[in-house]
């Protein structure tokens, strides 16, 4: 196991609250595609980040470096609050706008509990070093992309210029800032537990493909569920058009 340099500061959870009463489903005016592409994060984060916490809670007794241990605990606390905060958006969409996201989020729950959980495809390997390392590698790869998204949302002036809902921006930028803050924790823990370079490469490829698939499916789901029924267009063409707006 490797040892990590000390973090510059302790990772502390920030207990935040958001008032969604005035937030519309299309909180990014004029671009339903970008709006619902970002909304996919609300579909993924509650189950995904609670899975992060379950894996890290399992791994904590195996960590031998005090700083890695402290960072992992801080990471868990931040991720748990992220999950609850994004769950609040889904409850608002259901209660205020009649959008039941369970047909999609139930599949995400299945992914994290049964495919990436303690008995993938019925194999009870959850506490083997090999499977723990693969779970940590998956989290490290996901956190790489989430750190990038965090940096993007903190600097995406196009969201402000488009008149994005301020409460939604607060959520996304608070979450983005904490993703940037703890961006090295998952990678460091993966290496500490013996993760190899080859495993890193494989997990990055698998996670990139999985994220693109889920973003595409989640975007289609939200576009169809939106009470305003925005026009469905080609995914790649819509992506390019939205990207030009920042």
C-alpha positions, 0 to 999 in steps of 0.5 A: 500500500502506498502513502499519500502526502497530507491534504492542505486542509480537512474535508468538512461537510457543508450542511446546505438547504435549497428552496425549490418552490420557484424552480421550474423543470426547464430552469435553463431558459431556451435550451431544453436539451442542455437543461435535461442533460444536466438534470441527468445528474439528479437522476444519477447522484442520489444512488451513485453517491450513496454507493460511494459511501457504502464502499468507503465505509467498508474500506475504512478499516483496511486503510493504514495511512491516517491522512488517507483515512481522514480524507476518506471520511471527509469525502463520505460526509460530503458525498452523503449530503450531495446525494440528499440534495439532489434527491430533493430536486427529484422530489420537487419535480415529482411533487410540483411538476408530476414527473415521476423519475422512479422508472429511471432511478430504479434502474440506477439503484439496481446498477449500484446495488446489484451490478456494482454492489456486494454480489455482482450477478450473484457472485458473493465477492464483495469483501474480496480485495480484488472486488474492493479494488474494482469498486474503488477504481470505478469511483476514482474514474467517476470522480475524475469526470465529476471533478472536470464537471465541477471545474466547468460549472464553476466557470460556465458563464453561459449558464448565468448569461442564459438566465439559469435558475439561481437556486439550481446554480447554487446547488450545482456550483456548491457541489462542483466546488466540493468535487474540485476540493476532494478531486484527489481523494478517490484516486489516492485511496485506489492507489493506497489499496493497490490499484494498478495503472492498467486497472485505472485505464480500464476503469476510465474506458468503462466509466466513460462509456457508461456515463455517455450511455446513461446521459443519453438515456437520462436526457431522453427520459427527462425530455419525454417526461417534461410537461412542456414536451420539448421537441426531441432532436438528434442527440449529437446535433443537440449536444453541439448546438448547446456546447456552442452556448457554453 
